[in-house]
Amino acid sequence: MKVAVTGANGQLGSDICAVLRKENHEVVELNHDEFDIINYEFVERILKDIKPDVLINPAAYHHVEKCQNDADMAFSVNATAPFNMAKICKEINALFIHISTDYVFDGLKNAPYIESDCAKPLNNYGISKLAGEQMIATTGCRHLIVRTSGLYGINPCRAKGGKNFVELMLSLAEAGKPIRVVDDEKVSPTFTLDLARQISQLLTIKDSGVCHATAEDFCSWYEFAAAIFEFAKVDANLSMANPGEFAIKVNRPSYSVLENQFLKTRNLNTMRSWKDSLREYLIMR
C-alpha cells in the first residue's frame, strides 16, 4: 500500500513512517520544510502526482500559546489545510487519516470522553482542530479523525524546542533543580510509537468517523513525573505544585482523558497502559 505522511520528520510522523516501512508499505515522506500544507495548488499537484492509497496528516500548528496569539495561522494549518487535503483525497479515492486532539473538550465531564461526546474547546488550538474535524467530514472523503493526548516520543518535538515532557523532567533532575509539577490536570500520556502502531492497524478500515487513540489509564502531570523518575531510577527534587501556582496564559482542559471506544468496539485497540509505554520509552531513549 502506498502511504503519504505529512510532517514526516516530526515527533509522530517519523514513528509512523518507521512503523509502516517495517510493515512493507511504500511510504512517501512529506516533510515540514518541503511540503507546505497551506498552499492548496502545491498540495493538489503533489498528491495527484503521488496518488497515495492513504494520506496521514500529523502536521499541525499545536503550540497552544502561539495559536492563541495567531488565530489566522492556527485555522490555516489546523482547519483549512486538512479540509483541502480531504477534498483532494476524495478526488483520488484515498483514505485520509487526520490527527486531532483531546483539546476539543473542555474537561468538565470528569470521566473519559468517548467519540460521540459534545466537543467544547477552550482555546484557539482546540477550536481550530475541531473546525478541521468538521470541515473534513463535509467533503465526503473516506476519513478517520484520530484524537490523541499528551504525546511524547524519541524524535524531537519541534513545537516544544525539541524536548518532550519526559526529557524536560530528566534534564531538570540532572541539573539538580527543584521540580514542581501540577497535580490538578489529568491526562493519558501517549507514546508516539504506540500511536504509530495503532494507526497502522487502521489503513484498511472501511468506516469513516472519529477515533480516540490514547494510552490506557490516566494520571496527573505530577504522577507522570513521579513515574518517570521512579522507572528511570533517578533521584529528583520533585514536589507537587499548589493549585494556581503557575500563571495560566491560555485555558486548557483540566481533565482530557479519552476512551478508545471506536477501537474497542471493532477489536482494534492496541494501546497499552501509559506505564508500560513509559518503561519502553525509557529503555529506547
KETI-854758 format. One record per residue: residue in three letters; y, x, z of N, C-alpha, C, O in turn. Coordinates in steps of 0.2 Angstrom, whole numbers, plus 5000, padded with zeros to 4 digits. Each point is the difference from the previous one (the first is absolute). Last residue first. Layout:
BEGIN
    aa    n.Y    n.X    n.Z   ca.Y   ca.X   ca.Z    c.Y    c.X    c.Z    o.Y    o.X    o.Z
   ala      Y      X      Z      Y      X      Z      Y      X      Z      Y      X      Z
...
This chain:
BEGIN
    aa    n.Y    n.X    n.Z   ca.Y   ca.X   ca.Z    c.Y    c.X    c.Z    o.Y    o.X    o.Z
   arg   5027   5077   5124   5006   5003   4999   5001   5007   5000   5005   5003   4999
   met   4975   4982   5005   5001   5002   4993   5007   5004   4999   5001   5004   4996
   ile   4991   4987   5025   4995   5005   4998   5002   5002   4993   4999   5006   4999
   leu   5013   4977   5010   5002   5006   5004   4995   5006   4998   5001   5005   5001
   tyr   4996   4973   4989   5006   5003   4998   5001   5007   5004   5002   5005   4996
   glu   4981   4981   5011   4998   5003   4993   5006   5004   4998   5000   5006   4997
   arg   5003   4981   5022   4996   5006   5002   4998   5004   4993   5000   5006   5000
   leu   5012   4974   4999   5004   5005   5003   4996   5006   5001   5002   5006   4998
   ser   4987   4975   4995   5004   5002   4995   5004   5006   5002   5001   5005   4997
   asp   4987   4983   5019   4996   5003   4996   5003   5004   4994   4999   5006   4998
   lys   5014   4980   5016   4998   5006   5003   4995   5004   4996   5001   5006   5000
   trp   5007   4973   4992   5005   5005   4999   4998   5006   5004   5002   5006   4998
   ser   4979   4978   4992   5005   5000   5006   5005   5006   4999   4998   5005   4997
   arg   4992   4987   4980   4998   5002   5006   5005   4999   5006   5005   4999   4999
   met   4990   4990   4975   5004   5003   5004   4997   5001   5007   4997   4996   5003
   thr   4995   4993   4976   4997   5007   5002   5005   5003   5005   4998   5006   5002
   asn   4996   4968   4986   5004   5004   5005   4997   5007   5002   4994   5000   5003
   leu   4999   4980   4982   5002   5006   4997   5004   5005   5005   5002   5006   4998
   asn   4987   4970   5002   4996   5006   5002   5002   5006   4997   4996   5004   4997
   arg   5016   4975   5003   4996   5002   4993   4996   5006   5002   4997   5003   4995
   thr   5016   4987   5022   4997   4994   4997   4996   5002   4994   4996   4996   4997
   lys   5017   5021   5013   4994   4998   5004   4997   4994   4997   4993   5000   5001
   leu   5027   5008   4990   4995   5005   4999   4993   4998   5003   4995   5000   4997
   phe   5025   4987   5006   4998   5000   4993   4994   5004   4999   4995   4998   4997
   gln   5015   5003   5024   4996   4994   4999   4998   5000   4993   4994   4998   4999
   asn   5016   5019   5018   4998   5001   4993   4995   4994   4998   4995   5001   4998
   glu   5027   5001   5020   4993   4999   5000   4998   5000   4993   5003   4997   4995
   leu   5019   5015   5018   4997   4996   4995   4993   4999   5001   4996   5005   5002
   val   5027   5002   5013   4993   5001   4999   4998   4995   4995   5001   4994   5000
   ser   5021   5012   5011   4999   4999   4993   4993   5002   4998   4998   5003   4996
   tyr   5022   4993   5024   4993   4999   5000   4998   4999   4992   5002   4995   4997
   ser   5020   5009   5009   4997   5003   5006   4993   5000   5000   4996   5003   5004
   pro   5022   4997   4975   4996   4996   5004   4996   5004   5006   4998   5006   4999
   arg   5027   5001   4992   4993   5000   4998   4996   4996   5004   5001   4998   5006
   asn   5027   5008   4988   4995   4996   5003   4993   5001   4997   5000   5000   4994
   val   5019   5019   5007   4998   4995   4995   4995   4996   5004   4995   5003   5003
   lys   5016   5014   5009   5004   5000   4994   4999   4994   4995   5004   4997   4997
   ile   4992   5009   5030   4997   4997   4995   5005   4999   4994   5005   4996   5000
   ala   4992   5021   5023   5004   4996   4996   4997   4997   4994   4997   5004   4996
   phe   4990   5003   5026   5002   5003   4994   5004   4995   4996   4998   4994   5000
   glu   4994   5000   5021   5002   5007   5001   5003   5003   4994   5005   5004   5000
   gly   4984   4973   5005   5007   5001   4998   5003   5007   5001   5006   5001   4999
   pro   4973   4995   5014   5002   4995   4995   5007   5001   4999   5004   5000   5005
   asn   4984   5022   5003   5002   4993   5003   5002   4995   4994   5002   5003   4995
   ala   4979   5018   5002   5007   4998   5000   5002   4993   5003   4996   4996   5000
   met   4983   5022   5006   5002   4994   4997   5007   4998   5000   5004   5001   5005
   ser   4984   5024   4994   5002   4995   5004   5002   4994   4997   5002   5000   4994
   leu   4987   5027   5003   5001   4993   4997   5001   4995   5006   4997   5000   5005
   asn   4999   5027   4990   5004   4997   5005   5002   4993   4997   5006   4999   4998
   ala   4971   5015   4996   5007   4998   4998   5004   4997   5006   4997   4997   5004
   asp   4979   5018   4986   5004   4998   5006   5007   4998   4998   5003   5004   4996
   val   4973   4994   4990   5007   5003   5000   5003   4998   5006   5001   4994   5002
   lys   4978   5000   4985   4999   5004   5006   5007   5005   5001   4999   5006   5001
   ala   4995   4975   4983   5002   5007   4997   4999   5005   5006   5001   5006   4999
   phe   4996   4971   5006   4995   5002   4995   5001   5007   4997   4995   5004   4998
   glu   5021   4987   5018   4993   5000   5003   4995   5003   4995   4996   5004   5001
   phe   5026   4993   4992   5000   5005   5004   4993   5001   5003   4997   5006   5001
   ile   5007   4975   4986   5001   5006   4996   4999   5006   5004   4996   5005   4998
   ala   5005   4974   5012   4993   5002   4997   5001   5006   4996   4995   5004   5000
   ala   5025   4989   5010   4995   5002   5005   4993   5002   4997   4997   5005   5002
   ala   5019   4985   4984   5002   5007   5002   4995   5003   5005   4998   5005   4999
   phe   5000   4972   4996   4998   5004   4994   5001   5007   5001   4996   5005   4999
   glu   5012   4980   5017   4992   5000   5000   4998   5005   4994   4995   5003   5001
   tyr   5028   4991   4999   4998   5005   5006   4992   5001   5001   4998   5006   5001
   trp   5010   4978   4983   5002   5007   4998   4998   5005   5005   4998   5006   4999
   ser   4988   4972   5002   5007   5002   5000   5001   5007   4998   4995   5004   4999
   cys   4984   4981   4992   5002   5004   5006   5008   5000   5000   5003   4998   4995
   phe   4972   4990   4993   5007   5002   5000   5002   5004   5006   4996   5000   5005
   asp   4981   4991   4977   5003   5001   5007   5008   5002   4999   5002   5001   4995
   glu   4985   5005   4983   4998   4995   5005   5003   5001   5007   5001   5006   5001
   ala   5011   5002   4975   4995   5002   5005   4999   4994   5005   5004   4996   5001
   thr   5005   4996   4976   5002   5004   5005   4994   5002   5004   4995   4997   5000
   ala   5013   4986   4979   4995   5006   5001   5003   5005   5005   5004   5005   4998
   his   4999   4968   4990   5001   5005   5005   4995   5005   5001   4994   4999   4999
   cys   5015   4985   4980   4994   5003   5003   5003   5004   5005   5003   5005   4999
   val   5004   4974   4982   5002   5005   5005   4994   5002   5004   4996   4996   5002
   gly   5002   4996   4972   5003   4997   5006   5002   5006   5004   5000   5006   4998
   ser   4980   4987   4981   5007   5002   5001   5003   4998   5007   4998   4995   5002
   asp   4975   5010   4988   5006   4996   5003   5006   5003   4999   5001   5006   4999
   lys   4979   5005   4994   5002   4995   4995   5006   4995   5003   5004   4997   4996
   ile   4986   5030   5007   5001   4994   5003   5003   4995   4995   5004   5002   4997
   thr   4991   5022   5002   4997   4996   4996   5000   4992   5002   4997   4996   4998
   leu   5013   5023   5014   5002   5001   4993   4997   4995   4995   5002   4998   4995
   leu   4997   5007   5030   5003   4994   4998   5001   5000   4992   5003   4995   4997
   gln   4989   5023   5018   4995   4994   5000   5003   4994   4997   4996   4995   4999
   ser   5017   5024   5005   4995   5002   4994   4995   4994   5000   4997   4999   4995
   ile   5019   5001   5022   5003   4998   4994   4995   5001   4994   4999   4996   4995
   gln   4995   5012   5027   5000   4993   4999   5003   4997   4994   4997   4996   4997
   arg   5004   5027   5007   4993   4998   4999   4999   4993   5000   4996   4997   4996
   ala   5025   5011   5009   4999   5002   4993   4992   4998   4998   4999   4997   4995
   leu   5009   5001   5027   5003   4995   4996   4998   5001   4993   4999   4995   4996
   asp   4995   5021   5019   4996   4994   5001   5002   4994   4996   4997   4996   4997
   leu   5015   5024   5003   4994   5001   4997   4995   4994   5001   4997   4998   4995
   thr   5025   5003   5016   5000   4999   4993   4993   5001   4996   4999   4996   4995
   phe   5004   4996   5030   4999   5006   4997   5000   4999   4992   4997   4995   4998
   thr   5015   4990   5023   4995   5000   4995   5000   5006   4996   5005   5003   4997
   pro   5003   4983   5027   5001   5006   4996   4994   5001   4995   4994   4999   5002
   ser   5016   4979   5010   4994   5003   4999   5000   5006   4995   5001   4999   4994
   val   5016   4988   5026   4999   5002   4993   4993   5002   4999   4996   5002   5005
   lys   5025   4989   5014   4993   5001   4998   4999   5000   4993   5003   4997   4996
   glu   5017   5008   5024   4999   4999   4993   4993   5001   4998   4997   5005   5001
   asp   5013   5000   5020   5001   4993   4999   5000   4998   4993   5002   4994   4998
   asp   4997   5028   5013   4994   4997   5002   5000   4992   4998   4996   4997   5001
   val   5017   5029   4992   5001   4993   5002   4993   4997   5001   4995   5002   4996
   val   5012   5024   5008   4998   4996   4995   4999   4992   5002   4998   4999   5006
   arg   5010   5029   5000   5000   4993   5002   4999   4996   4994   5004   5000   4995
   ile   4994   5027   5013   4998   4995   4995   5000   4993   5003   4996   4999   5004
   pro   5013   5029   5001   4998   4994   5002   5000   4994   4995   5004   5000   4995
   lys   4991   5026   4998   5005   4995   5002   4998   4994   5003   4994   4998   4999
   gly   4995   5023   4992   5000   4999   5007   5006   4995   5002   5002   5001   5006
   ala   4988   5007   4972   5007   5002   5002   5001   5000   5007   5005   5002   5003
   glu   4976   4988   4987   4999   5008   5000   5007   5003   5002   5000   5006   5002
   ala   4999   4970   4998   4996   5003   5005   4999   5008   5000   5001   5003   5005
   leu   5010   4985   4977   5004   5000   5006   4996   5003   5006   5003   5003   5005
   ser   4986   4995   4975   5005   5005   4999   5005   5000   5007   5002   5006   5002
   leu   4981   4978   4995   4997   5006   5001   5005   5006   5000   5000   5005   5004
   met   5007   4973   4991   4998   5000   5007   4998   5007   5002   5001   5003   5005
   leu   5004   4992   4972   5006   5001   5004   4998   5001   5008   5003   5004   5003
   glu   4980   4992   4981   5003   5007   5000   5006   5001   5004   5001   5005   5003
   val   4990   4973   4996   4995   5004   5003   5003   5007   5000   5000   5004   5005
   phe   5012   4980   4984   5000   4999   5007   4996   5005   5003   5002   5003   5006
   asn   5005   5005   4970   4998   4993   5003   5000   5000   5007   5002   5005   5004
   lys   5012   5011   4978   4996   5000   5006   4998   4993   5002   5005   4995   5000
   gly   5009   5012   4981   4994   5004   5000   4995   4999   5006   4995   5002   4999
   gly   5027   4987   4997   5001   5007   5000   4994   5004   5000   5000   5006   5003
   lys   5001   4970   4994   5001   5002   5007   5000   5008   5001   4998   5003   5005
   ala   4999   4985   4974   5006   4996   5003   5001   5003   5007   5005   4998   5003
   arg   4977   5011   4984   5006   5002   4997   5006   4996   5004   5005   5003   5001
   cys   4970   5005   5007   5004   4993   4999   5007   5002   4998   5004   5003   5004
   pro   4972   5013   4993   5007   4998   5003   5003   4994   4999   4999   4997   4994
   asn   4974   5007   5007   5005   5002   4996   5007   4998   5003   5001   4995   5003
   ile   4980   4999   5008   5000   5007   5000   5005   5002   4996   5004   5005   5001
   gly   4999   4972   5011   4995   5003   4996   5001   5007   5000   5005   5003   5002
   tyr   5003   4970   5008   5001   5008   5001   4994   5003   4996   4995   4997   4999
   leu   5018   4976   5005   4996   5005   4996   5002   5008   5003   5005   5001   5002
   gly   5000   4973   5005   4999   5006   5004   4997   5006   4997   4995   5003   5003
   ser   5000   4974   4985   5004   5001   5006   4999   5007   5003   4995   5003   5000
   thr   5001   4978   4977   4997   5004   5004   5005   5002   5006   5006   4997   5000
   arg   4987   4985   4977   5005   5002   5006   4996   5005   5005   4995   4999   5001
   val   5003   4994   4972   4996   5002   5005   5005   5002   5006   5004   5005   4999
   ile   4993   4979   4978   5005   5003   5004   4997   5002   5007   4998   4996   5004
   leu   4992   4999   4970   4999   5000   5007   5006   5003   5003   5002   5006   4998
   his   4993   4982   4976   5003   5004   5005   4997   4999   5007   4997   4995   5002
   arg   5005   4997   4970   4994   5001   5005   5003   5005   5005   5002   5006   4998
   cys   5016   4980   4989   4996   5005   4999   4994   5000   5005   5001   4997   5006
   gly   5019   4988   4992   4993   4998   4998   4996   5005   4998   4994   4999   4998
   thr   5029   5000   5011   4999   5003   4994   4993   4997   4997   4999   5000   4994
   thr   5011   4996   5029   5003   4996   4994   4998   5002   4993   5000   4996   4996
   ala   4995   5017   5024   4995   4994   5000   5003   4995   4994   4996   4996   4997
   ile   5016   5024   5009   4994   5001   4997   4996   4994   4998   4997   4999   4995
   met   5022   4999   5018   5002   5001   4993   4994   5001   4996   4999   4998   4995
   gln   4999   5001   5029   5001   4993   4997   5002   5001   4992   4997   4995   4997
   glu   5000   5025   5016   4994   4996   5000   5001   4993   4996   4996   4999   4996
   gly   5023   5014   5007   4996   5003   4995   4993   4996   5000   4998   4999   4995
   ala   5017   4996   5022   5003   4997   4993   4995   5003   4995   4999   4997   4995
   leu   4997   5011   5026   4998   4993   5000   5002   4997   4993   4996   4996   4997
   lys   5012   5025   5009   4992   5001   4998   4998   4993   4999   4995   4998   4996
   ser   5027   5004   5010   4999   5002   4994   4993   5001   4998   4998   4998   4994
   ile   5008   4996   5028   5002   4995   4995   4999   5002   4993   4997   4996   4996
   gly   4998   5019   5021   4996   4995   5000   5001   4994   4995   4996   4998   4997
   tyr   5020   5020   5006   4993   5003   4997   4995   4994   5000   4997   4999   4994
   asn   5024   4996   5016   5000   5000   4992   4994   5003   4997   4998   4998   4995
   asn   5000   4990   5029   5004   5005   4997   5000   5000   4993   4995   4997   4997
   leu   4991   4989   5017   5006   5001   5004   5005   5005   4997   5006   5000   5003
   pro   4974   4981   4988   5002   5007   5001   5007   5000   5004   5004   4996   4999
   lys   4976   4986   4997   5007   5000   5002   5002   5007   5002   5000   5002   5006
   ala   4977   4982   4983   5004   5007   5001   5007   4999   5001   5003   4995   4997
   cys   4973   4990   5008   5007   5000   4997   5004   5006   5001   5000   5003   5006
   asp   4972   4995   4992   5006   4999   5005   5007   5001   4997   5001   5003   4995
   ser   4976   5001   4995   5004   4993   4998   5006   4999   5005   5003   4995   5000
   glu   4982   5025   5001   5004   5000   4994   5004   4993   4999   5005   5001   4997
   ile   4990   5007   5028   4996   4999   4994   5004   4999   4994   5006   4999   5001
   tyr   4999   5013   5025   5002   4996   4994   4995   5000   4995   4997   5005   4998
   pro   5000   4999   5029   5000   5003   4994   5002   4995   4994   4997   4994   5000
   ala   5015   5002   5023   4993   5000   4998   4999   5003   4993   5005   4999   4997
   asn   5016   4997   5013   4997   5003   5005   4992   4999   5000   4997   5000   5005
   lys   5024   4992   4982   4994   4997   5001   4996   5002   5006   4997   4996   5003
   leu   5024   5013   4988   5001   4995   5005   4993   4997   5002   5000   4996   5005
   gly   5007   5021   4977   4997   5002   5006   5000   4995   5006   4998   5002   5005
   asp   5010   4997   4971   5005   5002   5005   4997   5002   5006   5004   5002   5005
   phe   4988   5002   4968   4999   4996   5006   5005   5001   5005   5003   5006   5001
   val   4994   5007   4979   5002   4993   4998   4999   4995   5005   5003   4995   5000
   tyr   4991   5029   5003   5007   4998   5001   5002   4994   4997   5006   4998   5001
   asp   4972   5013   4996   5001   4996   5006   5007   4997   5001   5001   4995   5004
   thr   4992   5013   4971   5002   5002   5006   4999   4995   5006   5001   4994   4998
   ser   4991   5014   4974   5005   4997   5004   4999   5002   5007   4997   5005   5002
   ile   4994   5002   4972   5000   5001   5007   5006   4997   5003   5005   5002   4998
   his   4980   4992   4979   5007   5002   5002   4999   5000   5008   4998   4996   5003
   ile   4987   5002   4973   4999   5001   5007   5007   5003   5003   5001   5005   4998
   phe   4990   4982   4978   5005   5004   5003   4999   4999   5008   5000   4995   5003
   leu   4985   5004   4972   5000   4998   5007   5006   5004   5003   5000   5006   4999
   ala   5000   4988   4974   4998   5005   5006   5000   4997   5006   5005   4996   5001
   asn   5001   4997   4975   4994   4997   5003   4997   5006   5005   4994   5001   5001
   ile   5027   4999   4986   4994   5004   4998   4994   4999   5003   4995   5003   5000
   glu   5025   4984   5004   5000   5001   4993   4994   5004   4998   4997   4999   4994
   lys   5007   4998   5029   4998   4993   4997   4999   5001   4992   4995   4997   4997
   cys   5014   5021   5015   4993   4999   5001   4997   4994   4997   4995   5000   4998
   ile   5028   5003   5002   4997   5004   4995   4993   5000   5001   4996   5000   4995
   lys   5017   4989   5021   5000   4996   4993   4997   5005   4995   4997   4997   4995
   ala   5004   5012   5026   4995   4994   5000   5001   4996   4993   4994   4998   4997
   met   5021   5020   5008   4993   5002   4999   4995   4995   4999   4995   5000   4996
   asn   5027   4993   5009   5000   5003   4994   4993   5003   4998   4997   4998   4995
   phe   5007   4995   5027   5000   4994   4996   4999   5002   4993   4996   4997   4996
   pro   5007   5021   5020   4993   4997   5000   5000   4993   4995   4995   4999   4997
   ala   5027   5011   5005   4995   5004   4997   4993   4998   5000   4996   5000   4995
   thr   5021   4988   5017   5000   4999   4992   4995   5005   4997   4997   4997   4995
   ala   5003   5004   5029   4999   4993   4997   5000   5000   4993   4995   4997   4996
   asn   5008   5023   5017   4994   4996   5004   4999   4993   4997   4995   4997   5001
   val   5022   5019   4990   4994   5003   5001   4994   4996   5002   4994   5000   4997
   ser   5028   4992   5001   4999   5002   4994   4992   5003   5000   4996   4999   4995
   phe   5014   4993   5025   4998   4995   4996   4998   5002   4993   4995   4998   4997
   ala   5014   5018   5018   4994   4997   5003   4997   4995   4996   4994   5000   4998
   met   5027   5009   4996   4994   5005   4998   4994   4997   5003   4995   5000   4997
   asp   5024   4988   5008   4999   5000   4993   4994   5004   4998   4996   4998   4996
   ala   5012   5001   5027   4996   4995   4998   4998   5000   4992   4995   4997   4998
   asp   5013   5020   5021   5001   5000   4992   4995   4995   4998   4994   5001   4997
   asn   5008   5003   5026   5007   5002   4998   5001   5000   4992   5005   5000   4998
   gln   4974   4994   5013   5005   4996   5003   5007   5002   4998   5004   4995   4999
   cys   4978   5018   4994   5000   4994   4997   5005   4995   5003   5003   4996   4996
   lys   4994   5025   5014   5004   5001   4993   4999   4993   4996   5005   4998   4997
   glu   4984   5003   5024   5008   5001   5001   5003   5000   4993   5005   4997   4999
   val   4971   5003   5001   5003   4994   5003   5008   5000   5000   5003   4995   4998
   his   4980   5017   4985   5004   5002   5006   5004   4995   5002   5005   4997   4997
   his   4981   5001   4984   4997   4998   5006   5004   5003   5006   4997   5000   5006
   tyr   5000   4995   4966   5006   5003   5004   4999   4997   5007   5001   4995   5002
   ala   4978   5010   4980   5005   4995   5003   5006   5004   5003   4999   5006   5001
   ala   4974   4996   4985   5007   5002   5001   5005   4995   5003   4999   4994   4998
   pro   4976   5004   4997   5003   5001   5007   5007   5002   5000   5003   5001   5006
   asn   4980   4987   4976   5007   5001   5001   5002   5002   5007   5002   4995   5004
   ile   4978   5003   4975   5001   5000   5007   5007   5002   5002   5001   5006   4997
   leu   4984   4984   4981   5006   5003   5002   5000   4999   5007   5001   4995   5003
   val   4978   5003   4978   5003   4998   5006   5006   5005   5001   5000   5006   4998
   asp   4989   4995   4982   4997   4994   5002   5003   4997   5007   5000   4994   5001
   pro   5014   5020   4980   4996   5001   5006   4996   4993   5001   5003   4995   4998
   lys   5013   5016   4983   4995   4995   5001   4995   5000   5005   4994   5000   4999
   ile   5025   5015   4992   4994   5002   5004   4995   4995   4999   4994   5001   4999
   asp   5026   4995   4990   4997   5006   4997   4994   5002   5004   4995   5001   4997
   lys   5019   4982   5011   4997   4997   4994   4996   5006   4996   4996   4999   4996
   leu   5016   5007   5024   4994   4996   5002   4997   4997   4993   4994   4999   5000
   ile   5026   5013   4998   4995   5005   5003   4993   4995   5001   4995   5002   4998
   arg   5025   4987   4994   4997   5005   4995   4994   5004   5003   4995   5000   4996
   glu   5017   4986   5019   4996   4996   4995   4997   5004   4995   4994   4999   4998
   val   5020   5011   5018   4994   4998   5003   4996   4996   4995   4994   5001   4999
   phe   5027   5006   4994   4996   5005   5001   4993   4998   5003   4995   5003   4997
   glu   5022   4981   5001   4998   5002   4993   4995   5006   5001   4995   5000   4996
   tyr   5015   4992   5024   4995   4995   4997   4997   5003   4993   4994   5000   4999
   asn   5015   5012   5024   5002   5000   4992   4995   4996   4996   4995   5003   4999
   ile   5003   5002   5025   5005   4995   4999   5003   5000   4993   5004   4996   4998
   ile   4978   5019   5010   4998   4993   5000   5005   4995   4999   4999   4994   4998
   asp   4997   5032   4995   5005   4996   5003   4999   4993   4999   5001   4996   4995
   phe   4985   5028   5004   4999   4993   4998   5005   4996   5004   4999   4998   5006
   glu   5000   5025   4997   4998   5000   4993   5000   4992   4998   5001   4999   4994
   asp   5001   5010   5029   5006   5003   4996   4999   5000   4993   5004   5002   4996
   his   4980   4987   5019   5006   4998   5002   5006   5003   4995   5004   4997   4998
   asn   4971   5001   4992   5003   5003   5006   5007   4998   5001   5003   4998   4995
   leu   4973   4994   4994   5007   4999   4998   5005   5002   5006   5001   4996   5005
   glu   4972   5008   4985   5005   5001   5005   5007   4999   4998   5002   5003   4995
   val   4972   4989   4998   5006   5002   4997   5005   5000   5005   5002   4995   5003
   val   4970   5005   4996   5006   4999   5004   5006   5003   4996   5000   5006   4998
   glu   4973   4985   4999   5005   5004   4997   5006   4998   5003   5003   4994   5000
   his   4974   5005   5014   5004   4996   4996   5005   5005   4996   5001   5006   5002
   asn   4981   4999   5014   4999   5001   4993   5004   4996   4996   4998   4998   4994
   glu   5001   5006   5030   4996   4995   4998   4999   4999   4992   4998   4995   4998
   lys   5016   5021   5013   4993   5001   5003   4995   4995   4998   4994   5001   4999
   arg   5029   4996   4995   4997   5006   4996   4993   5001   5002   4995   5001   4996
   leu   5018   4984   5017   4997   4997   4993   4997   5005   4996   4995   4999   4996
   val   5014   5008   5025   4995   4996   5001   4997   4997   4993   4994   5000   4999
   ala   5026   5013   5001   4994   5004   5002   4994   4996   5000   4994   5002   4998
   cys   5027   4987   4998   4997   5004   4994   4994   5004   5002   4995   5000   4996
   ile   5015   4988   5022   4997   4996   4995   4998   5003   4994   4994   4999   4998
   asp   5018   5014   5018   4993   4998   5002   4997   4995   4995   4994   5001   4999
   ser   5028   5005   4997   4995   5006   4999   4993   4999   5002   4996   5002   4997
   gly   5021   4981   5006   4998   5001   4993   4996   5005   4999   4995   5000   4996
   leu   5015   4997   5026   4994   4995   4998   4998   5001   4993   4994   5000   4999
   gln   5024   5014   5008   4995   5000   5006   4994   4996   4998   4994   5002   5001
   gly   5018   5006   4977   5003   4998   5007   4994   5000   5005   4994   5002   4998
   asn   5006   5002   4977   5001   5006   5004   5002   4998   5007   5002   5005   5004
   ala   4996   4978   4980   4993   5004   5000   5000   5006   5004   4995   5002   5003
   gly   5020   4978   4990   5001   5003   5006   4994   5005   5002   4998   5000   5006
   thr   4994   4982   4978   5007   5002   5001   5001   5004   5006   4996   4999   5005
   val   4982   4997   4979   5003   4999   5007   5007   5003   5000   5001   5006   4998
   ala   4977   4984   4984   5007   5004   5001   5002   4999   5007   5000   4994   5003
   val   4975   5004   4985   5004   4998   5005   5006   5004   5000   5000   5006   5001
   lys   4976   4988   4984   5006   5003   5000   5005   4997   5005   5002   4994   4999
   met   4970   5007   5000   5006   4996   5000   5006   5004   5000   5001   5005   5004
